[in-house]
Amino acid sequence: MTTVFIPALLRKLTGGKDRTSVTGSTLREIIEDLERQFPGFRDRVVEHGDLAGSIAVSINGEVITGGLSEPVPPASEIHFVPAIAGG
């Protein structure tokens, strides 16, 4: 199973849980499993069929660039992190 770490910003959707176990071989499948567990989660992290610009995702410590089709190896750790903007 893959472990997803939930940022404080999204914990109201998870009943306060800071992590959960999910299944899936792509980020899209992981998000679908999160949506099954926590309805409304997908709407917070996906916009217009891709990752929301306000969220960055790391898989096993690497920030991903492949969007929802990014492969997720078994027993991974995924972090949803609010993206930092500035300039």
N, CA, C and O atoms as a GROMACS GRO file, in nm:
protein
  348
    1MET      N    1   0.084  -0.118   0.000
    1MET     CA    2   0.000   0.000   0.000
    1MET      C    3   0.088   0.124   0.000
    1MET      O    4   0.201   0.124   0.049
    2THR      N    5   0.033   0.228  -0.056
    2THR     CA    6   0.099   0.358  -0.060
    2THR      C    7   0.045   0.443   0.055
    2THR      O    8  -0.073   0.437   0.087
    3THR      N    9   0.132   0.522   0.116
    3THR     CA   10   0.091   0.612   0.222
    3THR      C   11   0.085   0.754   0.166
    3THR      O   12   0.180   0.802   0.106
    4VAL      N   13  -0.028   0.819   0.187
    4VAL     CA   14  -0.046   0.958   0.146
    4VAL      C   15  -0.048   1.044   0.272
    4VAL      O   16  -0.125   1.017   0.365
    5PHE      N   17   0.036   1.146   0.274
    5PHE     CA   18   0.041   1.242   0.383
    5PHE      C   19  -0.045   1.361   0.344
    5PHE      O   20  -0.027   1.419   0.237
    6ILE      N   21  -0.138   1.398   0.432
    6ILE     CA   22  -0.236   1.502   0.404
    6ILE      C   23  -0.192   1.632   0.472
    6ILE      O   24  -0.171   1.634   0.593
    7PRO      N   25  -0.180   1.741   0.395
    7PRO     CA   26  -0.143   1.868   0.458
    7PRO      C   27  -0.257   1.922   0.543
    7PRO      O   28  -0.374   1.889   0.520
    8ALA      N   29  -0.224   2.004   0.641
    8ALA     CA   30  -0.324   2.061   0.731
    8ALA      C   31  -0.438   2.128   0.654
    8ALA      O   32  -0.554   2.122   0.695
    9LEU      N   33  -0.406   2.190   0.544
    9LEU     CA   34  -0.503   2.259   0.460
    9LEU      C   35  -0.616   2.168   0.411
    9LEU      O   36  -0.728   2.215   0.388
   10LEU      N   37  -0.589   2.039   0.396
   10LEU     CA   38  -0.689   1.945   0.343
   10LEU      C   39  -0.745   1.849   0.448
   10LEU      O   40  -0.827   1.764   0.416
   11ARG      N   41  -0.702   1.862   0.571
   11ARG     CA   42  -0.744   1.765   0.673
   11ARG      C   43  -0.890   1.774   0.712
   11ARG      O   44  -0.944   1.678   0.768
   12LYS      N   45  -0.955   1.886   0.684
   12LYS     CA   46  -1.099   1.890   0.715
   12LYS      C   47  -1.175   1.791   0.628
   12LYS      O   48  -1.284   1.746   0.666
   13LEU      N   49  -1.118   1.755   0.512
   13LEU     CA   50  -1.181   1.655   0.425
   13LEU      C   51  -1.159   1.513   0.475
   13LEU      O   52  -1.236   1.423   0.441
   14THR      N   53  -1.054   1.493   0.556
   14THR     CA   54  -1.019   1.359   0.602
   14THR      C   55  -1.057   1.335   0.748
   14THR      O   56  -1.015   1.236   0.808
   15GLY      N   57  -1.137   1.424   0.803
   15GLY     CA   58  -1.174   1.411   0.943
   15GLY      C   59  -1.057   1.431   1.037
   15GLY      O   60  -1.056   1.380   1.148
   16GLY      N   61  -0.957   1.507   0.990
   16GLY     CA   62  -0.841   1.536   1.072
   16GLY      C   63  -0.723   1.442   1.054
   16GLY      O   64  -0.617   1.464   1.112
   17LYS      N   65  -0.742   1.335   0.976
   17LYS     CA   66  -0.632   1.240   0.955
   17LYS      C   67  -0.518   1.308   0.880
   17LYS      O   68  -0.540   1.382   0.784
   18ASP      N   69  -0.394   1.283   0.926
   18ASP     CA   70  -0.279   1.343   0.859
   18ASP      C   71  -0.214   1.248   0.758
   18ASP      O   72  -0.121   1.287   0.686
   19ARG      N   73  -0.263   1.124   0.753
   19ARG     CA   74  -0.213   1.028   0.654
   19ARG      C   75  -0.315   0.917   0.636
   19ARG      O   76  -0.399   0.894   0.723
   20THR      N   77  -0.306   0.849   0.523
   20THR     CA   78  -0.395   0.737   0.496
   20THR      C   79  -0.327   0.643   0.398
   20THR      O   80  -0.233   0.682   0.329
   21SER      N   81  -0.373   0.521   0.392
   21SER     CA   82  -0.322   0.423   0.296
   21SER      C   83  -0.414   0.416   0.176
   21SER      O   84  -0.537   0.420   0.190
   22VAL      N   85  -0.354   0.405   0.058
   22VAL     CA   86  -0.430   0.401  -0.067
   22VAL      C   87  -0.370   0.297  -0.159
   22VAL      O   88  -0.260   0.246  -0.136
   23THR      N   89  -0.444   0.265  -0.265
   23THR     CA   90  -0.392   0.177  -0.370
   23THR      C   91  -0.401   0.250  -0.503
   23THR      O   92  -0.485   0.339  -0.522
   24GLY      N   93  -0.315   0.212  -0.594
   24GLY     CA   94  -0.315   0.267  -0.728
   24GLY      C   95  -0.175   0.266  -0.786
   24GLY      O   96  -0.076   0.270  -0.712
   25SER      N   97  -0.167   0.261  -0.918
   25SER     CA   98  -0.036   0.258  -0.983
   25SER      C   99  -0.003   0.388  -1.055
   25SER      O  100   0.107   0.404  -1.107
   26THR      N  101  -0.098   0.482  -1.057
   26THR     CA  102  -0.073   0.616  -1.111
   26THR      C  103  -0.130   0.717  -1.012
   26THR      O  104  -0.211   0.682  -0.925
   27LEU      N  105  -0.088   0.840  -1.025
   27LEU     CA  106  -0.141   0.944  -0.936
   27LEU      C  107  -0.292   0.957  -0.954
   27LEU      O  108  -0.363   0.981  -0.856
   28ARG      N  109  -0.342   0.944  -1.075
   28ARG     CA  110  -0.487   0.950  -1.100
   28ARG      C  111  -0.559   0.843  -1.018
   28ARG      O  112  -0.660   0.873  -0.955
   29GLU      N  113  -0.508   0.720  -1.018
   29GLU     CA  114  -0.571   0.611  -0.942
   29GLU      C  115  -0.564   0.638  -0.792
   29GLU      O  116  -0.658   0.609  -0.718
   30ILE      N  117  -0.453   0.694  -0.748
   30ILE     CA  118  -0.438   0.729  -0.606
   30ILE      C  119  -0.543   0.832  -0.567
   30ILE      O  120  -0.607   0.819  -0.463
   31ILE      N  121  -0.560   0.934  -0.649
   31ILE     CA  122  -0.658   1.040  -0.620
   31ILE      C  123  -0.799   0.983  -0.624
   31ILE      O  124  -0.883   1.025  -0.544
   32GLU      N  125  -0.827   0.890  -0.713
   32GLU     CA  126  -0.960   0.827  -0.717
   32GLU      C  127  -0.985   0.748  -0.588
   32GLU      O  128  -1.096   0.749  -0.536
   33ASP      N  129  -0.882   0.680  -0.538
   33ASP     CA  130  -0.898   0.607  -0.411
   33ASP      C  131  -0.920   0.706  -0.296
   33ASP      O  132  -1.003   0.683  -0.209
   34LEU      N  133  -0.846   0.817  -0.297
   34LEU     CA  134  -0.868   0.921  -0.195
   34LEU      C  135  -1.010   0.976  -0.203
   34LEU      O  136  -1.072   1.002  -0.100
   35GLU      N  137  -1.061   0.994  -0.323
   35GLU     CA  138  -1.198   1.044  -0.341
   35GLU      C  139  -1.299   0.944  -0.285
   35GLU      O  140  -1.399   0.985  -0.226
   36ARG      N  141  -1.274   0.814  -0.303
   36ARG     CA  142  -1.366   0.712  -0.247
   36ARG      C  143  -1.365   0.719  -0.094
   36ARG      O  144  -1.470   0.706  -0.031
   37GLN      N  145  -1.247   0.740  -0.037
   37GLN     CA  146  -1.236   0.745   0.109
   37GLN      C  147  -1.288   0.878   0.165
   37GLN      O  148  -1.353   0.881   0.270
   38PHE      N  149  -1.260   0.986   0.093
   38PHE     CA  150  -1.289   1.121   0.142
   38PHE      C  151  -1.355   1.204   0.032
   38PHE      O  152  -1.287   1.281  -0.036
   39PRO      N  153  -1.486   1.188   0.013
   39PRO     CA  154  -1.553   1.261  -0.094
   39PRO      C  155  -1.522   1.412  -0.089
   39PRO      O  156  -1.526   1.474   0.017
   40GLY      N  157  -1.491   1.467  -0.206
   40GLY     CA  158  -1.456   1.607  -0.217
   40GLY      C  159  -1.306   1.631  -0.229
   40GLY      O  160  -1.263   1.740  -0.264
   41PHE      N  161  -1.227   1.527  -0.199
   41PHE     CA  162  -1.081   1.542  -0.205
   41PHE      C  163  -1.035   1.576  -0.347
   41PHE      O  164  -0.956   1.669  -0.367
   42ARG      N  165  -1.085   1.502  -0.444
   42ARG     CA  166  -1.045   1.523  -0.584
   42ARG      C  167  -1.069   1.667  -0.627
   42ARG      O  168  -0.985   1.726  -0.695
   43ASP      N  169  -1.182   1.724  -0.589
   43ASP     CA  170  -1.214   1.861  -0.630
   43ASP      C  171  -1.115   1.962  -0.576
   43ASP      O  172  -1.101   2.071  -0.632
   44ARG      N  173  -1.046   1.929  -0.469
   44ARG     CA  174  -0.948   2.022  -0.410
   44ARG      C  175  -0.810   2.010  -0.474
   44ARG      O  176  -0.730   2.103  -0.464
   45VAL      N  177  -0.781   1.897  -0.539
   45VAL     CA  178  -0.646   1.878  -0.594
   45VAL      C  179  -0.642   1.866  -0.746
   45VAL      O  180  -0.534   1.864  -0.806
   46VAL      N  181  -0.760   1.857  -0.810
   46VAL     CA  182  -0.767   1.845  -0.956
   46VAL      C  183  -0.851   1.959  -1.012
   46VAL      O  184  -0.961   1.986  -0.964
   47GLU      N  185  -0.798   2.024  -1.116
   47GLU     CA  186  -0.870   2.129  -1.188
   47GLU      C  187  -0.855   2.105  -1.337
   47GLU      O  188  -0.744   2.080  -1.385
   48HIS      N  189  -0.964   2.112  -1.411
   48HIS     CA  190  -0.961   2.101  -1.556
   48HIS      C  191  -0.888   1.975  -1.602
   48HIS      O  192  -0.816   1.977  -1.702
   49GLY      N  193  -0.906   1.865  -1.529
   49GLY     CA  194  -0.849   1.737  -1.568
   49GLY      C  195  -0.702   1.717  -1.536
   49GLY      O  196  -0.643   1.618  -1.580
   50ASP      N  197  -0.641   1.807  -1.459
   50ASP     CA  198  -0.501   1.791  -1.420
   50ASP      C  199  -0.483   1.841  -1.277
   50ASP      O  200  -0.577   1.893  -1.216
   51LEU      N  201  -0.363   1.827  -1.224
   51LEU     CA  202  -0.337   1.875  -1.089
   51LEU      C  203  -0.364   2.024  -1.079
   51LEU      O  204  -0.330   2.101  -1.168
   52ALA      N  205  -0.426   2.064  -0.970
   52ALA     CA  206  -0.451   2.205  -0.945
   52ALA      C  207  -0.318   2.279  -0.930
   52ALA      O  208  -0.222   2.224  -0.874
   53GLY      N  209  -0.312   2.401  -0.979
   53GLY     CA  210  -0.191   2.480  -0.970
   53GLY      C  211  -0.154   2.515  -0.827
   53GLY      O  212  -0.040   2.552  -0.800
   54SER      N  213  -0.249   2.503  -0.736
   54SER     CA  214  -0.223   2.538  -0.596
   54SER      C  215  -0.164   2.422  -0.516
   54SER      O  216  -0.136   2.436  -0.397
   55ILE      N  217  -0.143   2.306  -0.582
   55ILE     CA  218  -0.094   2.186  -0.514
   55ILE      C  219   0.029   2.132  -0.587
   55ILE      O  220   0.029   2.119  -0.709
   56ALA      N  221   0.132   2.101  -0.511
   56ALA     CA  222   0.247   2.027  -0.563
   56ALA      C  223   0.241   1.888  -0.502
   56ALA      O  224   0.191   1.870  -0.391
   57VAL      N  225   0.293   1.790  -0.574
   57VAL     CA  226   0.291   1.652  -0.526
   57VAL      C  227   0.431   1.595  -0.533
   57VAL      O  228   0.501   1.610  -0.633
   58SER      N  229   0.472   1.529  -0.425
   58SER     CA  230   0.598   1.456  -0.429
   58SER      C  231   0.570   1.308  -0.406
   58SER      O  232   0.486   1.270  -0.324
   59ILE      N  233   0.644   1.227  -0.480
   59ILE     CA  234   0.637   1.082  -0.465
   59ILE      C  235   0.777   1.036  -0.426
   59ILE      O  236   0.873   1.055  -0.500
   60ASN      N  237   0.786   0.977  -0.309
   60ASN     CA  238   0.914   0.930  -0.256
   60ASN      C  239   1.020   1.040  -0.257
   60ASN      O  240   1.136   1.017  -0.291
   61GLY      N  241   0.978   1.161  -0.219
   61GLY     CA  242   1.071   1.272  -0.204
   61GLY      C  243   1.102   1.350  -0.330
   61GLY      O  244   1.178   1.446  -0.325
   62GLU      N  245   1.044   1.311  -0.443
   62GLU     CA  246   1.068   1.380  -0.570
   62GLU      C  247   0.941   1.452  -0.614
   62GLU      O  248   0.835   1.389  -0.627
   63VAL      N  249   0.950   1.582  -0.638
   63VAL     CA  250   0.834   1.656  -0.688
   63VAL      C  251   0.808   1.610  -0.830
   63VAL      O  252   0.899   1.608  -0.913
   64ILE      N  253   0.685   1.571  -0.857
   64ILE     CA  254   0.652   1.513  -0.987
   64ILE      C  255   0.617   1.620  -1.089
   64ILE      O  256   0.573   1.730  -1.055
   65THR      N  257   0.638   1.585  -1.215
   65THR     CA  258   0.605   1.676  -1.325
   65THR      C  259   0.514   1.610  -1.427
   65THR      O  260   0.473   1.675  -1.523
   66GLY      N  261   0.481   1.482  -1.409
   66GLY     CA  262   0.402   1.408  -1.506
   66GLY      C  263   0.253   1.419  -1.490
   66GLY      O  264   0.178   1.355  -1.563
   67GLY      N  265   0.208   1.500  -1.395
   67GLY     CA  266   0.064   1.516  -1.376
   67GLY      C  267  -0.001   1.388  -1.327
   67GLY      O  268   0.062   1.306  -1.261
   68LEU      N  269  -0.127   1.373  -1.360
   68LEU     CA  270  -0.206   1.261  -1.309
   68LEU      C  271  -0.161   1.126  -1.364
   68LEU      O  272  -0.192   1.023  -1.305
   69SER      N  273  -0.089   1.126  -1.475
   69SER     CA  274  -0.043   0.999  -1.532
   69SER      C  275   0.089   0.952  -1.470
   69SER      O  276   0.142   0.847  -1.508
   70GLU      N  277   0.143   1.028  -1.375
   70GLU     CA  278   0.269   0.992  -1.310
   70GLU      C  279   0.257   0.854  -1.247
   70GLU      O  280   0.164   0.830  -1.170
   71PRO      N  281   0.350   0.762  -1.278
   71PRO     CA  282   0.346   0.630  -1.214
   71PRO      C  283   0.380   0.639  -1.065
   71PRO      O  284   0.461   0.722  -1.023
   72VAL      N  285   0.318   0.553  -0.989
   72VAL     CA  286   0.342   0.546  -0.844
   72VAL      C  287   0.386   0.403  -0.812
   72VAL      O  288   0.307   0.310  -0.821
   73PRO      N  289   0.514   0.387  -0.774
   73PRO     CA  290   0.562   0.253  -0.738
   73PRO      C  291   0.491   0.202  -0.612
   73PRO      O  292   0.444   0.280  -0.531
   74PRO      N  293   0.483   0.069  -0.598
   74PRO     CA  294   0.423   0.013  -0.477
   74PRO      C  295   0.494   0.062  -0.351
   74PRO      O  296   0.615   0.087  -0.352
   75ALA      N  297   0.419   0.074  -0.244
   75ALA     CA  298   0.471   0.113  -0.112
   75ALA      C  299   0.539   0.250  -0.113
   75ALA      O  300   0.636   0.272  -0.041
   76SER      N  301   0.487   0.341  -0.194
   76SER     CA  302   0.542   0.477  -0.202
   76SER      C  303   0.489   0.565  -0.089
   76SER      O  304   0.394   0.530  -0.020
   77GLU      N  305   0.554   0.681  -0.073
   77GLU     CA  306   0.504   0.787   0.014
   77GLU      C  307   0.473   0.906  -0.075
   77GLU      O  308   0.558   0.952  -0.152
   78ILE      N  309   0.351   0.957  -0.062
   78ILE     CA  310   0.306   1.071  -0.142
   78ILE      C  311   0.272   1.185  -0.049
   78ILE      O  312   0.205   1.167   0.052
   79HIS      N  313   0.319   1.304  -0.085
   79HIS     CA  314   0.288   1.425  -0.009
   79HIS      C  315   0.217   1.523  -0.102
   79HIS      O  316   0.268   1.556  -0.209
   80PHE      N  317   0.101   1.570  -0.061
   80PHE     CA  318   0.032   1.681  -0.128
   80PHE      C  319   0.074   1.805  -0.052
   80PHE      O  320   0.051   1.816   0.069
   81VAL      N  321   0.135   1.899  -0.122
   81VAL     CA  322   0.191   2.018  -0.058
   81VAL      C  323   0.133   2.143  -0.125
   81VAL      O  324   0.133   2.153  -0.248
   82PRO      N  325   0.084   2.237  -0.046
   82PRO     CA  326   0.039   2.362  -0.107
   82PRO      C  327   0.156   2.426  -0.182
   82PRO      O  328   0.263   2.445  -0.126
   83ALA      N  329   0.133   2.458  -0.310
   83ALA     CA  330   0.238   2.519  -0.391
   83ALA      C  331   0.265   2.660  -0.341
   83ALA      O  332   0.175   2.732  -0.298
   84ILE      N  333   0.390   2.699  -0.347
   84ILE     CA  334   0.431   2.832  -0.300
   84ILE      C  335   0.451   2.920  -0.424
   84ILE      O  336   0.529   2.886  -0.513
   85ALA      N  337   0.382   3.030  -0.426
   85ALA     CA  338   0.397   3.124  -0.537
   85ALA      C  339   0.467   3.249  -0.485
   85ALA      O  340   0.463   3.279  -0.366
   86GLY      N  341   0.529   3.316  -0.573
   86GLY     CA  342   0.597   3.439  -0.530
   86GLY      C  343   0.667   3.503  -0.647
   86GLY      O  344   0.664   3.454  -0.760
   87GLY      N  345   0.730   3.612  -0.616
   87GLY     CA  346   0.802   3.673  -0.727
   87GLY      C  347   0.844   3.812  -0.696
   87GLY      O  348   0.906   3.879  -0.779
   0.00000   0.00000   0.00000
